[in-house]
Amino acid sequence: MKFQIVKGKSEKQPYFWRIVASNGQTLAVSENYVQKASAKKAVESVISNAAGATIEDLA
């Protein structure tokens, strides 16, 4: 699994990140960011906080 920081087509907020599985499937996509550094900071935050995440079953 890996995080990718991508420059999309939006002119106002071109950067976003996505999580991609080892088989190439996209698992998650972020909101858009104005600056590449902001997208990178968000990735770093997810990485550092994901271990403490819980599962909430709303079904």
N, C-alpha and C positions, 0 to 999 in steps of 0.2 A: 504494500500500500504506500501511496505517496501523495503529497500535497503539491499542486501545481499553481503557480501564480500566472494568471493569463491577462493579456491585454485584449479586451474585446472591442466591439464596434462603437460603443457609446462614446461620444465626444466629451461629455461632461463628467462622466464617471467610468473611465475605461477599464479599470482593474478589478479583477475578482479572483477568488481562489476556488479550487475544487479538490475533492479527495477522489483519487483514482485507485481502484483495486489492481492487484497484480495481473489480472486478466484483461485490463484495459477498460473495464466498466466504470463509469462515473457514479460514485456513491452519494456525493453531496456537492452542492454549489452554493457559494456565499452570495451575500448582497454585493453591490458594486461599490467601489471606492474611488475617490478622486485621485489619490496618490498611491503609487506602488508600495511605498513604505507602510502605509496604513493597512494594505492587504497583507503584507508580510507580518506586521505586528499582530493582526487578527489570527493568522495561522499559528504563530508562536503561542498565543493565548489559548487556542483550542488544544494544542499539543500539551501544554502544561496543565490544563484543567480537565482534560478528558478522562484521566484515570479516576477521578473522583465522581464522575457522572453516574447517575442512576437511571433505571428504566422506569418510566411512568406509563402504565397500561391504561389507556383511556377508552378502550373498547367495551 
